[in-house]
Structure formats: structure tokens, C-alpha cells
């Protein structure tokens, strides 16, 4: 997928499945601080990434994913 497709698909997931407003989803938004992502949400995000993009989020790397932009970049660099 292209970077734009990754962004669009990921944003749709946050809006459709995690019930965020479109205005809350922007590259610098911090997953935990700004969006309040819980551990349950993090598992849902990891599952979405694996099923949709074919890449697993390695637990050792998960702490480096702070913003939505970090998530986009991770997917772009690890997609299968």
C-alpha cells in the first residue's frame, strides 16, 4: 500500500472501530496522552495492523509508537 492508503485505512479504523472523531486523528496526536488509548485499544490496533497490513507490531517496539505518525511509519516500514 502507498503511504496515503496506509493513512486513509488507519484513520478509517480509528474512526469506525475505535469511535474517534475525524478531528482527533492527526499525525502528531499521541495515542496515549491525546487519544487515551487503553491496553485493550492497543491490542485492537495491533490486530488491525496485522490483519490489514500483514505486519505484527513487535512488543519490544511498541513503546516507540507514540503518535499516529509513528504508527503510519511503522506500518509503512514493516508491511508484508
PyMOL Python script that loads the backbone (N, CA, C, O; Angstrom):
from pymol import cmd

cmd.read_pdbstr("""\
ATOM      1  N   UNK A   1       0.843  -1.187   0.000  1.00  0.00           N
ATOM      2  CA  UNK A   1       0.000   0.000   0.000  1.00  0.00           C
ATOM      3  C   UNK A   1       0.885   1.246   0.000  1.00  0.00           C
ATOM      4  O   UNK A   1       2.003   1.246   0.515  1.00  0.00           O
ATOM      5  N   UNK A   2       0.356   2.278  -0.581  1.00  0.00           N
ATOM      6  CA  UNK A   2       1.072   3.552  -0.559  1.00  0.00           C
ATOM      7  C   UNK A   2       0.905   4.198   0.815  1.00  0.00           C
ATOM      8  O   UNK A   2       0.051   3.797   1.606  1.00  0.00           O
ATOM      9  N   UNK A   3       1.721   5.188   1.078  1.00  0.00           N
ATOM     10  CA  UNK A   3       1.622   5.907   2.360  1.00  0.00           C
ATOM     11  C   UNK A   3       0.226   6.514   2.524  1.00  0.00           C
ATOM     12  O   UNK A   3      -0.353   6.461   3.609  1.00  0.00           O
ATOM     13  N   UNK A   4      -0.308   7.088   1.449  1.00  0.00           N
ATOM     14  CA  UNK A   4      -1.648   7.689   1.516  1.00  0.00           C
ATOM     15  C   UNK A   4      -2.711   6.634   1.827  1.00  0.00           C
ATOM     16  O   UNK A   4      -3.637   6.903   2.593  1.00  0.00           O
ATOM     17  N   UNK A   5      -2.592   5.451   1.251  1.00  0.00           N
ATOM     18  CA  UNK A   5      -3.544   4.371   1.536  1.00  0.00           C
ATOM     19  C   UNK A   5      -3.420   3.907   2.991  1.00  0.00           C
ATOM     20  O   UNK A   5      -4.423   3.613   3.643  1.00  0.00           O
ATOM     21  N   UNK A   6      -2.193   3.845   3.489  1.00  0.00           N
ATOM     22  CA  UNK A   6      -1.976   3.472   4.886  1.00  0.00           C
ATOM     23  C   UNK A   6      -2.662   4.482   5.802  1.00  0.00           C
ATOM     24  O   UNK A   6      -3.359   4.102   6.743  1.00  0.00           O
ATOM     25  N   UNK A   7      -2.464   5.753   5.526  1.00  0.00           N
ATOM     26  CA  UNK A   7      -3.071   6.812   6.337  1.00  0.00           C
ATOM     27  C   UNK A   7      -4.591   6.722   6.292  1.00  0.00           C
ATOM     28  O   UNK A   7      -5.249   6.760   7.331  1.00  0.00           O
ATOM     29  N   UNK A   8      -5.145   6.606   5.101  1.00  0.00           N
ATOM     30  CA  UNK A   8      -6.600   6.554   4.953  1.00  0.00           C
ATOM     31  C   UNK A   8      -7.190   5.325   5.652  1.00  0.00           C
ATOM     32  O   UNK A   8      -8.192   5.439   6.357  1.00  0.00           O
ATOM     33  N   UNK A   9      -6.586   4.171   5.465  1.00  0.00           N
ATOM     34  CA  UNK A   9      -7.091   2.940   6.065  1.00  0.00           C
ATOM     35  C   UNK A   9      -6.989   2.986   7.586  1.00  0.00           C
ATOM     36  O   UNK A   9      -7.913   2.581   8.291  1.00  0.00           O
ATOM     37  N   UNK A  10      -5.859   3.484   8.084  1.00  0.00           N
ATOM     38  CA  UNK A  10      -5.656   3.574   9.526  1.00  0.00           C
ATOM     39  C   UNK A  10      -6.622   4.572  10.157  1.00  0.00           C
ATOM     40  O   UNK A  10      -7.215   4.295  11.199  1.00  0.00           O
ATOM     41  N   UNK A  11      -6.775   5.724   9.527  1.00  0.00           N
ATOM     42  CA  UNK A  11      -7.716   6.720  10.042  1.00  0.00           C
ATOM     43  C   UNK A  11      -9.135   6.165  10.067  1.00  0.00           C
ATOM     44  O   UNK A  11      -9.872   6.390  11.027  1.00  0.00           O
ATOM     45  N   UNK A  12      -9.521   5.447   9.026  1.00  0.00           N
ATOM     46  CA  UNK A  12     -10.864   4.843   8.977  1.00  0.00           C
ATOM     47  C   UNK A  12     -11.067   3.865  10.127  1.00  0.00           C
ATOM     48  O   UNK A  12     -12.155   3.789  10.699  1.00  0.00           O
ATOM     49  N   UNK A  13     -10.024   3.122  10.464  1.00  0.00           N
ATOM     50  CA  UNK A  13     -10.101   2.197  11.595  1.00  0.00           C
ATOM     51  C   UNK A  13     -10.326   2.958  12.906  1.00  0.00           C
ATOM     52  O   UNK A  13     -11.187   2.588  13.704  1.00  0.00           O
ATOM     53  N   UNK A  14      -9.552   4.012  13.120  1.00  0.00           N
ATOM     54  CA  UNK A  14      -9.697   4.797  14.351  1.00  0.00           C
ATOM     55  C   UNK A  14     -11.092   5.407  14.461  1.00  0.00           C
ATOM     56  O   UNK A  14     -11.667   5.459  15.549  1.00  0.00           O
ATOM     57  N   UNK A  15     -11.628   5.861  13.350  1.00  0.00           N
ATOM     58  CA  UNK A  15     -12.952   6.490  13.356  1.00  0.00           C
ATOM     59  C   UNK A  15     -14.057   5.444  13.437  1.00  0.00           C
ATOM     60  O   UNK A  15     -14.980   5.578  14.241  1.00  0.00           O
ATOM     61  N   UNK A  16     -13.972   4.410  12.618  1.00  0.00           N
ATOM     62  CA  UNK A  16     -15.041   3.414  12.532  1.00  0.00           C
ATOM     63  C   UNK A  16     -15.075   2.398  13.644  1.00  0.00           C
ATOM     64  O   UNK A  16     -16.151   2.025  14.110  1.00  0.00           O
ATOM     65  N   UNK A  17     -13.910   1.939  14.081  1.00  0.00           N
ATOM     66  CA  UNK A  17     -13.864   0.864  15.077  1.00  0.00           C
ATOM     67  C   UNK A  17     -13.567   1.346  16.492  1.00  0.00           C
ATOM     68  O   UNK A  17     -14.026   0.740  17.460  1.00  0.00           O
ATOM     69  N   UNK A  18     -12.810   2.421  16.621  1.00  0.00           N
ATOM     70  CA  UNK A  18     -12.471   2.910  17.958  1.00  0.00           C
ATOM     71  C   UNK A  18     -13.282   4.140  18.354  1.00  0.00           C
ATOM     72  O   UNK A  18     -13.100   4.689  19.441  1.00  0.00           O
ATOM     73  N   UNK A  19     -14.179   4.569  17.463  1.00  0.00           N
ATOM     74  CA  UNK A  19     -15.133   5.648  17.740  1.00  0.00           C
ATOM     75  C   UNK A  19     -14.517   7.014  18.030  1.00  0.00           C
ATOM     76  O   UNK A  19     -15.021   7.763  18.868  1.00  0.00           O
ATOM     77  N   UNK A  20     -13.429   7.335  17.337  1.00  0.00           N
ATOM     78  CA  UNK A  20     -12.866   8.672  17.446  1.00  0.00           C
ATOM     79  C   UNK A  20     -13.478   9.562  16.379  1.00  0.00           C
ATOM     80  O   UNK A  20     -13.942   9.076  15.348  1.00  0.00           O
ATOM     81  N   UNK A  21     -13.479  10.844  16.622  1.00  0.00           N
ATOM     82  CA  UNK A  21     -13.916  11.825  15.633  1.00  0.00           C
ATOM     83  C   UNK A  21     -12.755  12.076  14.669  1.00  0.00           C
ATOM     84  O   UNK A  21     -11.590  11.984  15.056  1.00  0.00           O
ATOM     85  N   UNK A  22     -13.076  12.390  13.425  1.00  0.00           N
ATOM     86  CA  UNK A  22     -12.042  12.657  12.420  1.00  0.00           C
ATOM     87  C   UNK A  22     -11.096  13.770  12.870  1.00  0.00           C
ATOM     88  O   UNK A  22      -9.902  13.729  12.573  1.00  0.00           O
ATOM     89  N   UNK A  23     -11.623  14.754  13.579  1.00  0.00           N
ATOM     90  CA  UNK A  23     -10.801  15.879  14.031  1.00  0.00           C
ATOM     91  C   UNK A  23      -9.748  15.468  15.067  1.00  0.00           C
ATOM     92  O   UNK A  23      -8.773  16.189  15.282  1.00  0.00           O
ATOM     93  N   UNK A  24      -9.943  14.323  15.701  1.00  0.00           N
ATOM     94  CA  UNK A  24      -8.992  13.840  16.700  1.00  0.00           C
ATOM     95  C   UNK A  24      -7.810  13.102  16.074  1.00  0.00           C
ATOM     96  O   UNK A  24      -6.789  12.888  16.727  1.00  0.00           O
ATOM     97  N   UNK A  25      -7.954  12.717  14.815  1.00  0.00           N
ATOM     98  CA  UNK A  25      -6.956  11.887  14.148  1.00  0.00           C
ATOM     99  C   UNK A  25      -6.082  12.767  13.265  1.00  0.00           C
ATOM    100  O   UNK A  25      -6.471  13.151  12.162  1.00  0.00           O
ATOM    101  N   UNK A  26      -4.902  13.075  13.770  1.00  0.00           N
ATOM    102  CA  UNK A  26      -3.935  13.872  13.020  1.00  0.00           C
ATOM    103  C   UNK A  26      -2.542  13.329  13.367  1.00  0.00           C
ATOM    104  O   UNK A  26      -2.364  12.732  14.428  1.00  0.00           O
ATOM    105  N   UNK A  27      -1.572  13.526  12.502  1.00  0.00           N
ATOM    106  CA  UNK A  27      -0.266  12.870  12.668  1.00  0.00           C
ATOM    107  C   UNK A  27       0.402  13.054  14.022  1.00  0.00           C
ATOM    108  O   UNK A  27       1.000  12.106  14.532  1.00  0.00           O
ATOM    109  N   UNK A  28       0.322  14.225  14.619  1.00  0.00           N
ATOM    110  CA  UNK A  28       1.010  14.481  15.887  1.00  0.00           C
ATOM    111  C   UNK A  28       0.219  14.072  17.126  1.00  0.00           C
ATOM    112  O   UNK A  28       0.706  14.224  18.247  1.00  0.00           O
ATOM    113  N   UNK A  29      -0.992  13.557  16.937  1.00  0.00           N
ATOM    114  CA  UNK A  29      -1.796  13.123  18.081  1.00  0.00           C
ATOM    115  C   UNK A  29      -1.110  11.943  18.770  1.00  0.00           C
ATOM    116  O   UNK A  29      -0.765  10.948  18.133  1.00  0.00           O
ATOM    117  N   UNK A  30      -0.922  12.076  20.075  1.00  0.00           N
ATOM    118  CA  UNK A  30      -0.300  10.997  20.835  1.00  0.00           C
ATOM    119  C   UNK A  30      -1.367   9.978  21.219  1.00  0.00           C
ATOM    120  O   UNK A  30      -2.423  10.326  21.746  1.00  0.00           O
ATOM    121  N   UNK A  31      -1.066   8.722  20.944  1.00  0.00           N
ATOM    122  CA  UNK A  31      -2.035   7.655  21.157  1.00  0.00           C
ATOM    123  C   UNK A  31      -2.516   7.588  22.609  1.00  0.00           C
ATOM    124  O   UNK A  31      -3.714   7.468  22.865  1.00  0.00           O
ATOM    125  N   UNK A  32      -1.606   7.662  23.528  1.00  0.00           N
ATOM    126  CA  UNK A  32      -1.994   7.531  24.936  1.00  0.00           C
ATOM    127  C   UNK A  32      -2.456   8.861  25.534  1.00  0.00           C
ATOM    128  O   UNK A  32      -3.521   8.937  26.147  1.00  0.00           O
ATOM    129  N   UNK A  33      -1.657   9.897  25.354  1.00  0.00           N
ATOM    130  CA  UNK A  33      -1.968  11.179  26.006  1.00  0.00           C
ATOM    131  C   UNK A  33      -3.172  11.871  25.373  1.00  0.00           C
ATOM    132  O   UNK A  33      -4.096  12.269  26.082  1.00  0.00           O
ATOM    133  N   UNK A  34      -3.173  12.020  24.049  1.00  0.00           N
ATOM    134  CA  UNK A  34      -4.239  12.771  23.383  1.00  0.00           C
ATOM    135  C   UNK A  34      -5.499  11.938  23.143  1.00  0.00           C
ATOM    136  O   UNK A  34      -6.614  12.443  23.271  1.00  0.00           O
ATOM    137  N   UNK A  35      -5.319  10.665  22.795  1.00  0.00           N
ATOM    138  CA  UNK A  35      -6.468   9.830  22.458  1.00  0.00           C
ATOM    139  C   UNK A  35      -6.901   8.918  23.601  1.00  0.00           C
ATOM    140  O   UNK A  35      -7.997   8.360  23.563  1.00  0.00           O
ATOM    141  N   UNK A  36      -6.065   8.763  24.603  1.00  0.00           N
ATOM    142  CA  UNK A  36      -6.423   7.908  25.734  1.00  0.00           C
ATOM    143  C   UNK A  36      -6.500   6.437  25.374  1.00  0.00           C
ATOM    144  O   UNK A  36      -7.318   5.700  25.926  1.00  0.00           O
ATOM    145  N   UNK A  37      -5.655   6.007  24.454  1.00  0.00           N
ATOM    146  CA  UNK A  37      -5.658   4.602  24.032  1.00  0.00           C
ATOM    147  C   UNK A  37      -5.347   3.722  25.236  1.00  0.00           C
ATOM    148  O   UNK A  37      -4.340   3.917  25.917  1.00  0.00           O
ATOM    149  N   UNK A  38      -6.218   2.756  25.489  1.00  0.00           N
ATOM    150  CA  UNK A  38      -6.037   1.814  26.599  1.00  0.00           C
ATOM    151  C   UNK A  38      -5.270   0.590  26.099  1.00  0.00           C
ATOM    152  O   UNK A  38      -4.989   0.466  24.907  1.00  0.00           O
ATOM    153  N   UNK A  39      -4.942  -0.299  27.010  1.00  0.00           N
ATOM    154  CA  UNK A  39      -4.262  -1.531  26.609  1.00  0.00           C
ATOM    155  C   UNK A  39      -5.168  -2.388  25.724  1.00  0.00           C
ATOM    156  O   UNK A  39      -4.686  -3.075  24.824  1.00  0.00           O
ATOM    157  N   UNK A  40      -6.462  -2.348  25.976  1.00  0.00           N
ATOM    158  CA  UNK A  40      -7.416  -3.085  25.138  1.00  0.00           C
ATOM    159  C   UNK A  40      -7.424  -2.493  23.717  1.00  0.00           C
ATOM    160  O   UNK A  40      -7.424  -3.227  22.729  1.00  0.00           O
ATOM    161  N   UNK A  41      -7.431  -1.163  23.634  1.00  0.00           N
ATOM    162  CA  UNK A  41      -7.373  -0.498  22.328  1.00  0.00           C
ATOM    163  C   UNK A  41      -6.067  -0.837  21.610  1.00  0.00           C
ATOM    164  O   UNK A  41      -6.056  -1.043  20.396  1.00  0.00           O
ATOM    165  N   UNK A  42      -4.966  -0.894  22.366  1.00  0.00           N
ATOM    166  CA  UNK A  42      -3.658  -1.201  21.774  1.00  0.00           C
ATOM    167  C   UNK A  42      -3.663  -2.596  21.153  1.00  0.00           C
ATOM    168  O   UNK A  42      -3.087  -2.805  20.085  1.00  0.00           O
ATOM    169  N   UNK A  43      -4.308  -3.542  21.817  1.00  0.00           N
ATOM    170  CA  UNK A  43      -4.425  -4.894  21.268  1.00  0.00           C
ATOM    171  C   UNK A  43      -5.257  -4.863  19.986  1.00  0.00           C
ATOM    172  O   UNK A  43      -4.919  -5.533  19.010  1.00  0.00           O
ATOM    173  N   UNK A  44      -6.339  -4.093  19.984  1.00  0.00           N
ATOM    174  CA  UNK A  44      -7.179  -3.965  18.782  1.00  0.00           C
ATOM    175  C   UNK A  44      -6.384  -3.336  17.642  1.00  0.00           C
ATOM    176  O   UNK A  44      -6.514  -3.759  16.494  1.00  0.00           O
ATOM    177  N   UNK A  45      -5.570  -2.342  17.943  1.00  0.00           N
ATOM    178  CA  UNK A  45      -4.747  -1.694  16.923  1.00  0.00           C
ATOM    179  C   UNK A  45      -3.734  -2.690  16.371  1.00  0.00           C
ATOM    180  O   UNK A  45      -3.560  -2.783  15.155  1.00  0.00           O
ATOM    181  N   UNK A  46      -3.068  -3.432  17.242  1.00  0.00           N
ATOM    182  CA  UNK A  46      -2.081  -4.419  16.806  1.00  0.00           C
ATOM    183  C   UNK A  46      -2.730  -5.480  15.922  1.00  0.00           C
ATOM    184  O   UNK A  46      -2.152  -5.887  14.915  1.00  0.00           O
ATOM    185  N   UNK A  47      -3.919  -5.924  16.292  1.00  0.00           N
ATOM    186  CA  UNK A  47      -4.646  -6.919  15.499  1.00  0.00           C
ATOM    187  C   UNK A  47      -5.019  -6.348  14.131  1.00  0.00           C
ATOM    188  O   UNK A  47      -4.857  -7.016  13.110  1.00  0.00           O
ATOM    189  N   UNK A  48      -5.514  -5.125  14.115  1.00  0.00           N
ATOM    190  CA  UNK A  48      -5.856  -4.444  12.859  1.00  0.00           C
ATOM    191  C   UNK A  48      -4.636  -4.343  11.949  1.00  0.00           C
ATOM    192  O   UNK A  48      -4.724  -4.636  10.756  1.00  0.00           O
ATOM    193  N   UNK A  49      -3.507  -3.934  12.501  1.00  0.00           N
ATOM    194  CA  UNK A  49      -2.286  -3.772  11.712  1.00  0.00           C
ATOM    195  C   UNK A  49      -1.866  -5.110  11.107  1.00  0.00           C
ATOM    196  O   UNK A  49      -1.498  -5.180   9.934  1.00  0.00           O
ATOM    197  N   UNK A  50      -1.923  -6.166  11.910  1.00  0.00           N
ATOM    198  CA  UNK A  50      -1.513  -7.475  11.417  1.00  0.00           C
ATOM    199  C   UNK A  50      -2.453  -7.992  10.331  1.00  0.00           C
ATOM    200  O   UNK A  50      -1.998  -8.479   9.296  1.00  0.00           O
ATOM    201  N   UNK A  51      -3.751  -7.889  10.560  1.00  0.00           N
ATOM    202  CA  UNK A  51      -4.726  -8.401   9.587  1.00  0.00           C
ATOM    203  C   UNK A  51      -4.760  -7.568   8.311  1.00  0.00           C
ATOM    204  O   UNK A  51      -4.896  -8.115   7.216  1.00  0.00           O
ATOM    205  N   UNK A  52      -4.637  -6.262   8.443  1.00  0.00           N
ATOM    206  CA  UNK A  52      -4.796  -5.371   7.297  1.00  0.00           C
ATOM    207  C   UNK A  52      -3.514  -5.196   6.487  1.00  0.00           C
ATOM    208  O   UNK A  52      -3.551  -5.138   5.257  1.00  0.00           O
ATOM    209  N   UNK A  53      -2.391  -5.114   7.180  1.00  0.00           N
ATOM    210  CA  UNK A  53      -1.136  -4.792   6.502  1.00  0.00           C
ATOM    211  C   UNK A  53      -0.132  -5.944   6.502  1.00  0.00           C
ATOM    212  O   UNK A  53       0.924  -5.844   5.877  1.00  0.00           O
ATOM    213  N   UNK A  54      -0.452  -7.030   7.193  1.00  0.00           N
ATOM    214  CA  UNK A  54       0.433  -8.187   7.194  1.00  0.00           C
ATOM    215  C   UNK A  54       1.702  -8.015   7.993  1.00  0.00           C
ATOM    216  O   UNK A  54       2.704  -8.677   7.725  1.00  0.00           O
ATOM    217  N   UNK A  55       1.670  -7.126   8.978  1.00  0.00           N
ATOM    218  CA  UNK A  55       2.853  -6.963   9.825  1.00  0.00           C
ATOM    219  C   UNK A  55       2.434  -6.958  11.287  1.00  0.00           C
ATOM    220  O   UNK A  55       1.451  -6.326  11.676  1.00  0.00           O
ATOM    221  N   UNK A  56       3.205  -7.676  12.073  1.00  0.00           N
ATOM    222  CA  UNK A  56       2.932  -7.725  13.507  1.00  0.00           C
ATOM    223  C   UNK A  56       3.715  -6.610  14.196  1.00  0.00           C
ATOM    224  O   UNK A  56       4.856  -6.328  13.831  1.00  0.00           O
ATOM    225  N   UNK A  57       3.106  -5.989  15.175  1.00  0.00           N
ATOM    226  CA  UNK A  57       3.803  -4.994  15.972  1.00  0.00           C
ATOM    227  C   UNK A  57       4.547  -5.752  17.071  1.00  0.00           C
ATOM    228  O   UNK A  57       3.936  -6.365  17.947  1.00  0.00           O
ATOM    229  N   UNK A  58       5.848  -5.697  17.007  1.00  0.00           N
ATOM    230  CA  UNK A  58       6.690  -6.384  17.979  1.00  0.00           C
ATOM    231  C   UNK A  58       6.614  -5.650  19.313  1.00  0.00           C
ATOM    232  O   UNK A  58       6.784  -4.432  19.369  1.00  0.00           O
ATOM    233  N   UNK A  59       6.362  -6.388  20.372  1.00  0.00           N
ATOM    234  CA  UNK A  59       6.170  -5.774  21.683  1.00  0.00           C
ATOM    235  C   UNK A  59       7.363  -4.905  22.102  1.00  0.00           C
ATOM    236  O   UNK A  59       7.184  -3.884  22.765  1.00  0.00           O
ATOM    237  N   UNK A  60       8.564  -5.306  21.719  1.00  0.00           N
ATOM    238  CA  UNK A  60       9.751  -4.525  22.073  1.00  0.00           C
ATOM    239  C   UNK A  60       9.752  -3.158  21.389  1.00  0.00           C
ATOM    240  O   UNK A  60      10.398  -2.224  21.867  1.00  0.00           O
ATOM    241  N   UNK A  61       9.030  -3.039  20.272  1.00  0.00           N
ATOM    242  CA  UNK A  61       8.996  -1.790  19.513  1.00  0.00           C
ATOM    243  C   UNK A  61       7.769  -0.937  19.806  1.00  0.00           C
ATOM    244  O   UNK A  61       7.698   0.214  19.376  1.00  0.00           O
ATOM    245  N   UNK A  62       6.816  -1.485  20.525  1.00  0.00           N
ATOM    246  CA  UNK A  62       5.542  -0.799  20.701  1.00  0.00           C
ATOM    247  C   UNK A  62       5.694   0.517  21.473  1.00  0.00           C
ATOM    248  O   UNK A  62       4.937   1.457  21.228  1.00  0.00           O
ATOM    249  N   UNK A  63       6.640   0.602  22.383  1.00  0.00           N
ATOM    250  CA  UNK A  63       6.810   1.836  23.155  1.00  0.00           C
ATOM    251  C   UNK A  63       7.315   2.983  22.301  1.00  0.00           C
ATOM    252  O   UNK A  63       7.181   4.145  22.685  1.00  0.00           O
ATOM    253  N   UNK A  64       7.894   2.677  21.148  1.00  0.00           N
ATOM    254  CA  UNK A  64       8.385   3.715  20.236  1.00  0.00           C
ATOM    255  C   UNK A  64       7.251   4.309  19.402  1.00  0.00           C
ATOM    256  O   UNK A  64       7.437   5.336  18.750  1.00  0.00           O
ATOM    257  N   UNK A  65       6.081   3.673  19.419  1.00  0.00           N
ATOM    258  CA  UNK A  65       4.930   4.166  18.660  1.00  0.00           C
ATOM    259  C   UNK A  65       4.138   5.083  19.593  1.00  0.00           C
ATOM    260  O   UNK A  65       3.267   4.636  20.340  1.00  0.00           O
ATOM    261  N   UNK A  66       4.459   6.367  19.531  1.00  0.00           N
ATOM    262  CA  UNK A  66       3.851   7.344  20.431  1.00  0.00           C
ATOM    263  C   UNK A  66       2.733   8.114  19.739  1.00  0.00           C
ATOM    264  O   UNK A  66       1.672   8.328  20.325  1.00  0.00           O
ATOM    265  N   UNK A  67       2.961   8.523  18.516  1.00  0.00           N
ATOM    266  CA  UNK A  67       1.975   9.326  17.786  1.00  0.00           C
ATOM    267  C   UNK A  67       1.337   8.502  16.659  1.00  0.00           C
ATOM    268  O   UNK A  67       1.798   7.410  16.326  1.00  0.00           O
ATOM    269  N   UNK A  68       0.294   9.043  16.099  1.00  0.00           N
ATOM    270  CA  UNK A  68      -0.319   8.391  14.945  1.00  0.00           C
ATOM    271  C   UNK A  68       0.677   8.342  13.784  1.00  0.00           C
ATOM    272  O   UNK A  68       0.705   7.367  13.033  1.00  0.00           O
ATOM    273  N   UNK A  69       1.492   9.384  13.634  1.00  0.00           N
ATOM    274  CA  UNK A  69       2.526   9.374  12.588  1.00  0.00           C
ATOM    275  C   UNK A  69       3.499   8.217  12.798  1.00  0.00           C
ATOM    276  O   UNK A  69       3.917   7.577  11.833  1.00  0.00           O
ATOM    277  N   UNK A  70       3.864   7.944  14.049  1.00  0.00           N
ATOM    278  CA  UNK A  70       4.739   6.809  14.338  1.00  0.00           C
ATOM    279  C   UNK A  70       4.095   5.502  13.872  1.00  0.00           C
ATOM    280  O   UNK A  70       4.770   4.620  13.340  1.00  0.00           O
ATOM    281  N   UNK A  71       2.789   5.392  14.079  1.00  0.00           N
ATOM    282  CA  UNK A  71       2.074   4.196  13.646  1.00  0.00           C
ATOM    283  C   UNK A  71       2.080   4.085  12.131  1.00  0.00           C
ATOM    284  O   UNK A  71       2.344   3.009  11.594  1.00  0.00           O
ATOM    285  N   UNK A  72       1.792   5.187  11.424  1.00  0.00           N
ATOM    286  CA  UNK A  72       1.853   5.175   9.961  1.00  0.00           C
ATOM    287  C   UNK A  72       3.237   4.719   9.492  1.00  0.00           C
ATOM    288  O   UNK A  72       3.357   3.867   8.612  1.00  0.00           O
ATOM    289  N   UNK A  73       4.270   5.297  10.088  1.00  0.00           N
ATOM    290  CA  UNK A  73       5.647   4.984   9.687  1.00  0.00           C
ATOM    291  C   UNK A  73       5.979   3.525   9.958  1.00  0.00           C
ATOM    292  O   UNK A  73       6.613   2.867   9.133  1.00  0.00           O
ATOM    293  N   UNK A  74       5.554   3.017  11.105  1.00  0.00           N
ATOM    294  CA  UNK A  74       5.808   1.619  11.450  1.00  0.00           C
ATOM    295  C   UNK A  74       5.173   0.708  10.401  1.00  0.00           C
ATOM    296  O   UNK A  74       5.811  -0.221   9.906  1.00  0.00           O
ATOM    297  N   UNK A  75       3.926   0.979  10.074  1.00  0.00           N
ATOM    298  CA  UNK A  75       3.234   0.161   9.082  1.00  0.00           C
ATOM    299  C   UNK A  75       3.948   0.234   7.737  1.00  0.00           C
ATOM    300  O   UNK A  75       4.182  -0.791   7.097  1.00  0.00           O
ATOM    301  N   UNK A  76       4.288   1.434   7.317  1.00  0.00           N
ATOM    302  CA  UNK A  76       4.959   1.609   6.016  1.00  0.00           C
ATOM    303  C   UNK A  76       6.271   0.818   5.961  1.00  0.00           C
ATOM    304  O   UNK A  76       6.598   0.222   4.935  1.00  0.00           O
ATOM    305  N   UNK A  77       7.002   0.815   7.046  1.00  0.00           N
ATOM    306  CA  UNK A  77       8.304   0.150   7.075  1.00  0.00           C
ATOM    307  C   UNK A  77       8.261  -1.356   7.315  1.00  0.00           C
ATOM    308  O   UNK A  77       9.257  -2.050   7.105  1.00  0.00           O
ATOM    309  N   UNK A  78       7.104  -1.863   7.755  1.00  0.00           N
ATOM    310  CA  UNK A  78       7.012  -3.282   8.104  1.00  0.00           C
ATOM    311  C   UNK A  78       5.939  -4.058   7.352  1.00  0.00           C
ATOM    312  O   UNK A  78       5.793  -5.259   7.577  1.00  0.00           O
ATOM    313  N   UNK A  79       5.184  -3.415   6.468  1.00  0.00           N
ATOM    314  CA  UNK A  79       4.091  -4.124   5.812  1.00  0.00           C
ATOM    315  C   UNK A  79       4.625  -5.280   4.959  1.00  0.00           C
ATOM    316  O   UNK A  79       5.718  -5.225   4.397  1.00  0.00           O
ATOM    317  N   UNK A  80       3.788  -6.338   4.892  1.00  0.00           N
ATOM    318  CA  UNK A  80       4.227  -7.565   4.218  1.00  0.00           C
ATOM    319  C   UNK A  80       3.996  -7.614   2.783  1.00  0.00           C
ATOM    320  O   UNK A  80       4.333  -8.606   2.137  1.00  0.00           O
TER     321      UNK A  80
END
""", "prot")
cmd.dss("prot")
cmd.show_as("cartoon", "prot")
cmd.util.cbc("prot")
cmd.orient("prot")
